[in-house]
Amino acid sequence: MRSLVHQPFQHSASGLACDGLALDAIVAAVGTPVYVYSARAIRDAYGAIDRLVVAGAILDELARQPE
């Protein structure tokens, strides 16, 4: 089933990958333990929060205006 949300961790021919980068390549370069985060997922999450804050501010301003 296809997801509408970006899935940063995917299975690929070379194993598990994050945003298209094979995790085994990261482990080979830096060793373990290592934490891997998706830059795209972080940007998407902060973008969603930012849009909600802006929308909330607009709604708050509209609620304060006299009718």
Secondary structure, 3 states (H helix, E strand, C coil): CCCCCCCCEEEECCEEEECCEEHHHHHHHHCCCCCCCCHHHHHHHHHHHHHHHHHHHHHHHHHHCCC
